Amino acid sequence: MVKTVNLTQEALVGAIDRLVKVKSFTNITVSELTKVAGVSRPTFYRHYHNIVEVLNFELATMLADFKATVSFHNNSQYILQMVYFFQRYSTTVKILLAAGQEGQLRQKIASVMIELSQNKPAIANLTTLNQHYYIVYHTTGLMTVIVDWVAHDQPETPEQLAKFLDENSRQIN
């Protein structure tokens, strides 16, 4: 059953990706989506209530992978891991942006990044409130630049972007 759900999810996400390249996400119908995906309407409705739920499921999968693959060891390695991660999920990020889900994407990724940043040595001596502000400031800034990089088809290599972000985050610290 899980494999069928994964195949259905992949087919639907691929179809959304193809469709948002030719029309607005809000104009995509379930009938059109299922036809392009090669999935029946009953199968679609067995798993989802609407098209946004397909994206929410994809975002949840992406977040789980983010938690499992990105860890804080040192700033430059952490940033490079993030850039590589978003490069790997660039199609998903672009779909979410095209679907008007940018706010949700930023909020969800920032919350995971905040969780991952809790053990940074640089914030150990800050008050609890200042730790919160520091983490929100840095994580949302990093994520915003990386999402922008993905949205603009990654004009620099991941290493170049990570180096830029690392050097600029050190200037702020």
ROKE-851426 format. One record per residue (C-alpha): residue number from 1; residue in one letter; x negated, y, z. Coordinates in steps of 0.2 Angstrom, whole numbers. Example, Ala and Ser with C-alpha at 12.3 -4.5 7.8 and 13.67 -1.06 7.14 Angstrom:
<rs>
@tivex = 1 kelum = A c1 = -62 c2 = -22 c3 = 39
@tivex = 2 kelum = S c1 = -68 c2 = -5 c3 = 36
</rs>
This chain:
<rs>
@tivex = 1 kelum = M c1 = 0 c2 = 0 c3 = 0
@tivex = 2 kelum = V c1 = -14 c2 = 12 c3 = 4
@tivex = 3 kelum = K c1 = -23 c2 = 9 c3 = -12
@tivex = 4 kelum = T c1 = -6 c2 = 13 c3 = -21
@tivex = 5 kelum = V c1 = -4 c2 = 29 c3 = -12
@tivex = 6 kelum = N c1 = -22 c2 = 34 c3 = -16
@tivex = 7 kelum = L c1 = -19 c2 = 30 c3 = -34
@tivex = 8 kelum = T c1 = -3 c2 = 40 c3 = -34
@tivex = 9 kelum = Q c1 = -11 c2 = 55 c3 = -25
@tivex = 10 kelum = E c1 = -26 c2 = 55 c3 = -38
@tivex = 11 kelum = A c1 = -14 c2 = 54 c3 = -52
@tivex = 12 kelum = L c1 = -4 c2 = 68 c3 = -46
@tivex = 13 kelum = V c1 = -19 c2 = 79 c3 = -41
@tivex = 14 kelum = G c1 = -26 c2 = 76 c3 = -58
@tivex = 15 kelum = A c1 = -9 c2 = 81 c3 = -66
@tivex = 16 kelum = I c1 = -8 c2 = 97 c3 = -56
@tivex = 17 kelum = D c1 = -26 c2 = 101 c3 = -61
@tivex = 18 kelum = R c1 = -21 c2 = 100 c3 = -79
@tivex = 19 kelum = L c1 = -5 c2 = 109 c3 = -77
@tivex = 20 kelum = V c1 = -12 c2 = 124 c3 = -68
@tivex = 21 kelum = K c1 = -24 c2 = 127 c3 = -82
@tivex = 22 kelum = V c1 = -9 c2 = 131 c3 = -93
@tivex = 23 kelum = K c1 = 5 c2 = 138 c3 = -82
@tivex = 24 kelum = S c1 = 8 c2 = 145 c3 = -65
@tivex = 25 kelum = F c1 = 9 c2 = 133 c3 = -50
@tivex = 26 kelum = T c1 = 26 c2 = 139 c3 = -45
@tivex = 27 kelum = N c1 = 33 c2 = 135 c3 = -62
@tivex = 28 kelum = I c1 = 27 c2 = 116 c3 = -62
@tivex = 29 kelum = T c1 = 42 c2 = 105 c3 = -59
@tivex = 30 kelum = V c1 = 42 c2 = 88 c3 = -51
@tivex = 31 kelum = S c1 = 49 c2 = 80 c3 = -67
@tivex = 32 kelum = E c1 = 35 c2 = 88 c3 = -77
@tivex = 33 kelum = L c1 = 22 c2 = 83 c3 = -64
@tivex = 34 kelum = T c1 = 27 c2 = 65 c3 = -63
@tivex = 35 kelum = K c1 = 27 c2 = 64 c3 = -82
@tivex = 36 kelum = V c1 = 10 c2 = 71 c3 = -84
@tivex = 37 kelum = A c1 = 4 c2 = 60 c3 = -69
@tivex = 38 kelum = G c1 = 12 c2 = 44 c3 = -76
@tivex = 39 kelum = V c1 = 21 c2 = 42 c3 = -59
@tivex = 40 kelum = S c1 = 40 c2 = 39 c3 = -58
@tivex = 41 kelum = R c1 = 51 c2 = 52 c3 = -49
@tivex = 42 kelum = P c1 = 56 c2 = 39 c3 = -36
@tivex = 43 kelum = T c1 = 38 c2 = 35 c3 = -32
@tivex = 44 kelum = F c1 = 34 c2 = 54 c3 = -30
@tivex = 45 kelum = Y c1 = 49 c2 = 56 c3 = -18
@tivex = 46 kelum = R c1 = 44 c2 = 40 c3 = -8
@tivex = 47 kelum = H c1 = 28 c2 = 49 c3 = -3
@tivex = 48 kelum = Y c1 = 31 c2 = 68 c3 = -4
@tivex = 49 kelum = H c1 = 46 c2 = 80 c3 = -2
@tivex = 50 kelum = N c1 = 38 c2 = 93 c3 = -14
@tivex = 51 kelum = I c1 = 23 c2 = 97 c3 = -24
@tivex = 52 kelum = V c1 = 15 c2 = 107 c3 = -10
@tivex = 53 kelum = E c1 = 15 c2 = 92 c3 = 0
@tivex = 54 kelum = V c1 = 4 c2 = 84 c3 = -13
@tivex = 55 kelum = L c1 = -8 c2 = 98 c3 = -10
@tivex = 56 kelum = N c1 = -7 c2 = 97 c3 = 9
@tivex = 57 kelum = F c1 = -11 c2 = 79 c3 = 8
@tivex = 58 kelum = E c1 = -26 c2 = 82 c3 = -3
@tivex = 59 kelum = L c1 = -32 c2 = 96 c3 = 9
@tivex = 60 kelum = A c1 = -30 c2 = 85 c3 = 24
@tivex = 61 kelum = T c1 = -41 c2 = 72 c3 = 15
@tivex = 62 kelum = M c1 = -54 c2 = 85 c3 = 11
@tivex = 63 kelum = L c1 = -54 c2 = 91 c3 = 29
@tivex = 64 kelum = A c1 = -57 c2 = 73 c3 = 36
@tivex = 65 kelum = D c1 = -71 c2 = 71 c3 = 24
@tivex = 66 kelum = F c1 = -78 c2 = 88 c3 = 29
@tivex = 67 kelum = K c1 = -78 c2 = 83 c3 = 48
@tivex = 68 kelum = A c1 = -86 c2 = 67 c3 = 43
@tivex = 69 kelum = T c1 = -100 c2 = 74 c3 = 32
@tivex = 70 kelum = V c1 = -105 c2 = 91 c3 = 38
@tivex = 71 kelum = S c1 = -114 c2 = 92 c3 = 55
@tivex = 72 kelum = F c1 = -124 c2 = 106 c3 = 63
@tivex = 73 kelum = H c1 = -142 c2 = 102 c3 = 65
@tivex = 74 kelum = N c1 = -150 c2 = 119 c3 = 60
@tivex = 75 kelum = N c1 = -143 c2 = 134 c3 = 51
@tivex = 76 kelum = S c1 = -151 c2 = 131 c3 = 34
@tivex = 77 kelum = Q c1 = -146 c2 = 113 c3 = 33
@tivex = 78 kelum = Y c1 = -129 c2 = 116 c3 = 39
@tivex = 79 kelum = I c1 = -126 c2 = 129 c3 = 26
@tivex = 80 kelum = L c1 = -133 c2 = 118 c3 = 12
@tivex = 81 kelum = Q c1 = -122 c2 = 104 c3 = 18
@tivex = 82 kelum = M c1 = -107 c2 = 115 c3 = 17
@tivex = 83 kelum = V c1 = -112 c2 = 122 c3 = -1
@tivex = 84 kelum = Y c1 = -114 c2 = 104 c3 = -7
@tivex = 85 kelum = F c1 = -97 c2 = 99 c3 = 1
@tivex = 86 kelum = F c1 = -88 c2 = 113 c3 = -8
@tivex = 87 kelum = Q c1 = -96 c2 = 109 c3 = -24
@tivex = 88 kelum = R c1 = -90 c2 = 91 c3 = -23
@tivex = 89 kelum = Y c1 = -73 c2 = 97 c3 = -19
@tivex = 90 kelum = S c1 = -73 c2 = 111 c3 = -32
@tivex = 91 kelum = T c1 = -58 c2 = 104 c3 = -42
@tivex = 92 kelum = T c1 = -48 c2 = 103 c3 = -26
@tivex = 93 kelum = V c1 = -53 c2 = 121 c3 = -21
@tivex = 94 kelum = K c1 = -48 c2 = 128 c3 = -38
@tivex = 95 kelum = I c1 = -31 c2 = 119 c3 = -38
@tivex = 96 kelum = L c1 = -27 c2 = 126 c3 = -20
@tivex = 97 kelum = L c1 = -32 c2 = 143 c3 = -26
@tivex = 98 kelum = A c1 = -22 c2 = 142 c3 = -42
@tivex = 99 kelum = A c1 = -7 c2 = 136 c3 = -31
@tivex = 100 kelum = G c1 = -8 c2 = 151 c3 = -20
@tivex = 101 kelum = Q c1 = -14 c2 = 141 c3 = -5
@tivex = 102 kelum = E c1 = -30 c2 = 151 c3 = -2
@tivex = 103 kelum = G c1 = -25 c2 = 157 c3 = 15
@tivex = 104 kelum = Q c1 = -21 c2 = 139 c3 = 21
@tivex = 105 kelum = L c1 = -37 c2 = 133 c3 = 14
@tivex = 106 kelum = R c1 = -48 c2 = 146 c3 = 22
@tivex = 107 kelum = Q c1 = -38 c2 = 144 c3 = 39
@tivex = 108 kelum = K c1 = -40 c2 = 125 c3 = 39
@tivex = 109 kelum = I c1 = -58 c2 = 125 c3 = 34
@tivex = 110 kelum = A c1 = -63 c2 = 139 c3 = 46
@tivex = 111 kelum = S c1 = -54 c2 = 129 c3 = 60
@tivex = 112 kelum = V c1 = -65 c2 = 114 c3 = 57
@tivex = 113 kelum = M c1 = -81 c2 = 125 c3 = 55
@tivex = 114 kelum = I c1 = -77 c2 = 133 c3 = 72
@tivex = 115 kelum = E c1 = -76 c2 = 116 c3 = 80
@tivex = 116 kelum = L c1 = -92 c2 = 111 c3 = 72
@tivex = 117 kelum = S c1 = -101 c2 = 127 c3 = 77
@tivex = 118 kelum = Q c1 = -97 c2 = 125 c3 = 96
@tivex = 119 kelum = N c1 = -114 c2 = 118 c3 = 100
@tivex = 120 kelum = K c1 = -124 c2 = 131 c3 = 91
@tivex = 121 kelum = P c1 = -139 c2 = 136 c3 = 102
@tivex = 122 kelum = A c1 = -138 c2 = 154 c3 = 96
@tivex = 123 kelum = I c1 = -121 c2 = 156 c3 = 105
@tivex = 124 kelum = A c1 = -125 c2 = 147 c3 = 122
@tivex = 125 kelum = N c1 = -128 c2 = 163 c3 = 131
@tivex = 126 kelum = L c1 = -113 c2 = 173 c3 = 125
@tivex = 127 kelum = T c1 = -97 c2 = 175 c3 = 135
@tivex = 128 kelum = T c1 = -82 c2 = 163 c3 = 129
@tivex = 129 kelum = L c1 = -74 c2 = 177 c3 = 120
@tivex = 130 kelum = N c1 = -89 c2 = 183 c3 = 111
@tivex = 131 kelum = Q c1 = -93 c2 = 165 c3 = 107
@tivex = 132 kelum = H c1 = -76 c2 = 164 c3 = 99
@tivex = 133 kelum = Y c1 = -79 c2 = 180 c3 = 89
@tivex = 134 kelum = Y c1 = -96 c2 = 175 c3 = 84
@tivex = 135 kelum = I c1 = -90 c2 = 158 c3 = 77
@tivex = 136 kelum = V c1 = -75 c2 = 166 c3 = 68
@tivex = 137 kelum = Y c1 = -85 c2 = 179 c3 = 60
@tivex = 138 kelum = H c1 = -99 c2 = 168 c3 = 54
@tivex = 139 kelum = T c1 = -88 c2 = 153 c3 = 49
@tivex = 140 kelum = T c1 = -75 c2 = 163 c3 = 39
@tivex = 141 kelum = G c1 = -89 c2 = 174 c3 = 31
@tivex = 142 kelum = L c1 = -98 c2 = 158 c3 = 25
@tivex = 143 kelum = M c1 = -83 c2 = 150 c3 = 19
@tivex = 144 kelum = T c1 = -76 c2 = 165 c3 = 10
@tivex = 145 kelum = V c1 = -92 c2 = 167 c3 = 0
@tivex = 146 kelum = I c1 = -93 c2 = 148 c3 = -4
@tivex = 147 kelum = V c1 = -75 c2 = 148 c3 = -10
@tivex = 148 kelum = D c1 = -78 c2 = 163 c3 = -20
@tivex = 149 kelum = W c1 = -94 c2 = 154 c3 = -28
@tivex = 150 kelum = V c1 = -83 c2 = 139 c3 = -32
@tivex = 151 kelum = A c1 = -69 c2 = 150 c3 = -39
@tivex = 152 kelum = H c1 = -82 c2 = 158 c3 = -51
@tivex = 153 kelum = D c1 = -89 c2 = 142 c3 = -57
@tivex = 154 kelum = Q c1 = -104 c2 = 141 c3 = -46
@tivex = 155 kelum = P c1 = -115 c2 = 154 c3 = -55
@tivex = 156 kelum = E c1 = -130 c2 = 149 c3 = -44
@tivex = 157 kelum = T c1 = -137 c2 = 132 c3 = -39
@tivex = 158 kelum = P c1 = -131 c2 = 126 c3 = -22
@tivex = 159 kelum = E c1 = -149 c2 = 128 c3 = -16
@tivex = 160 kelum = Q c1 = -149 c2 = 146 c3 = -21
@tivex = 161 kelum = L c1 = -133 c2 = 150 c3 = -13
@tivex = 162 kelum = A c1 = -137 c2 = 141 c3 = 3
@tivex = 163 kelum = K c1 = -154 c2 = 151 c3 = 4
@tivex = 164 kelum = F c1 = -145 c2 = 167 c3 = 1
@tivex = 165 kelum = L c1 = -132 c2 = 163 c3 = 15
@tivex = 166 kelum = D c1 = -145 c2 = 157 c3 = 27
@tivex = 167 kelum = E c1 = -156 c2 = 172 c3 = 25
@tivex = 168 kelum = N c1 = -142 c2 = 184 c3 = 27
@tivex = 169 kelum = S c1 = -135 c2 = 175 c3 = 42
@tivex = 170 kelum = R c1 = -152 c2 = 177 c3 = 50
@tivex = 171 kelum = Q c1 = -152 c2 = 196 c3 = 47
@tivex = 172 kelum = I c1 = -136 c2 = 197 c3 = 57
@tivex = 173 kelum = N c1 = -141 c2 = 186 c3 = 71
</rs>
